[in-house]
Amino acid sequence: MHDRRDSWQARVEALLRAEPDDLVIPAPVSAEIDYLLAERLGERARLAFLEDVAAGRYLVECLDPQDYGPLARLERRYSSITPGLADLSVVVIAARHETDRIVTFDRRDFTTMRRLDTGGRFTLLPS
């Protein structure tokens, strides 16, 4: 279920379908997705997302207790943009998976933030 009026829809759908690796969603981000789908597209879209997660189309990964120290340090480092738990969980989970690739529309935060594991920039998709 998606919004066919969204100009990014086809590009993002093609990107996700072509991705050979696991599509990992940090748990805090999955809560945001659930909320936004319900608000913008309704309960059918929200349920379709939950069914996709249940079917294994996305891997929802939780933060571990030891992740909150780095999260707090990142929050202080990037206090000028106040990224919040969801965005910072992306940085921590990306480091865990040793990836620089992030699917996001939040160019402002993710062009500012750096990889936790290497200090390098993220590759933001869709490009």
Secondary structure, DSSP 8 states (H G I E B T S, - for coil): ---TT-TTHHHHHHHHHH--S--EEEHHHHHHHHHHHHHHT-HHHHHHHHHHHHTTSSEEE---GGGHHHHHHHHHHTTTT--HHHHHHHHHHHHHTT--EEE-S-HHHHHHS--TTT----EEE--
